[in-house]
Amino acid sequence: MTALRFEGSYLGDAARLPPRARMECKICWHVYDPAEGCAVWQVPAGTPFTALPPEWRCPVCDGERDQFMLLDDGEAVVDSLDARARARVPALEETFRAIAARDMAGVPVVNDKLGVKAVGFRHWDGQALGVLVTPWFMNLVLLPLDAAAEAPVVGTKRLVEFPSGRYEFVQGFDARLGPWEGCSLFSPMFEFRTMVEAVDVAEAVMTALFDPDIREGGAPTAEIRQRREAELAAAEEAAAADPAPSSELPAAASRRALLFGGGAGEP
């Protein structure tokens, strides 16, 4: 019998994986967490990745098990979230994956090249803060640490202060997820050609959010998309002037430049 393999650390030898290791599908970014198990395959909580049944596949994209990569060893707190905040992130992803499957299939605004992933979540001001990437939008998201917090008035808006400026958040509510707040960054998502590119930009957003050097007056969120579109337009003009046109962005473009036009001014 061939030994179980996977992509990532430990030379791909699954026998060396820690029992609590969290594994991530390289195709759709689904995370298998032994602490949660897998409801789709009826795998109970506490089951290590190495103890999954032989026929187990990714419950989201049906990818093979050996295409999973090591995310972390499960021992350290990830992205400085405390235990309660970490517990909120999987629920956020599961909620929007269910929405994608139930309500968004075939909808014209959906970019089928993308999936659902929570990026860069951390503990901030008593809440979980991060970026949610979906096939139809990318939002900054604030989640109360207590999923049973009192439901807000859906649609209510408020400005939230960060080092880089003030951002407008809109109150939302889901029966399973509870209350949450979203700040729109991109919608729709057709300018993102791959999930890797979308996640890369989401990570850049989380970095820029706490950068006071890009702060200016006013609420900056409305300009994030404008700066992204300006960068893409400049790349297209450069490609049109090149005798050998290319659809790729300039190689020197950084994640920050993709968002903020080279870093000048506020997002």
Secondary structure, 3 states (H helix, E strand, C coil): CCCCECECCHHHEHHHCCCCCEEEECCCCCEECCCCCECCCCECCCCCHHHCCCCCCCCCCCCCHHHEEEEECCCCCHHHCCHHHHHHHHHHHHHHHHHHHHHCCCCCCCCCCCCCEEEEEEEECCEEEEEEECCCCEEEEEEECCCCCCCCCCCCEEEEEECCEEEEEEEEEECCCEEEEEEEEECCCCCCCCHHHHHHHHHHHHHHHCCHHHCCCCCCHHHHHHHHHHHHHHHHHHHHHCCCCCCCCCCCCCHHHHHHCCCCCCC
